Amino acid sequence: MQQKLSKRARVLTGGTLAAALAIGGVGAWSASAAGPESAPAAAAPAKPADENTTERTRLTIDAATDAARAAMNAAAKENQRVSVAVVDRDGNTIVTLRGDGAGPQSYEAAEEKAFTAVSWNAPTSELTKRLDDAPTLKDIPGTLFLGGGAPVASEGAPIAGIGVAGAPSGDLDEKFAQAGVASLTK
């Protein structure tokens, strides 16, 4: 059932619509007509682009895949069934490989170890020692404080993380992650 608006409501609605259209039209006209010469005097001069932007060194997908394969190959040489993840500086997954026979938990654990390593720019085996002084670190979403994560750095700054999960110990997982890091420097 459709309800009729009162005369007052129709006038107010119509007036509001007309005002919005007029303001929008004038704003669009003034924006398109305004050139740099009509910029307000109080406006701050724009800084050159290099002062307002930053560049990041990132792994290519090919480099990330090669590093993941190197970690997977290191595990295969020791008959270990693992998953490997490589994440970028922001913790976004670039590539994940789940090895034949790797446990179902290993896929997510590898991503979390990689994220943890890049977040703190340290191997996850070292980070586990920090839990004694700051036990709530382990409560940060997406992190996993077990051996098996290794950061990838460029000029001292973290640019990626490699995580391995599925071997019987974190020490082995981390050894394989380090093989992935080492493959990037050859």
Helices and strands as residue ranges (DSSP letters): H 7-33, G 36-38, H 49-52, H 61-77, E 83-88, E 93-98, H 104-120, H 124-130, G 135-139, E 149-154, E 157-165, H 170-183
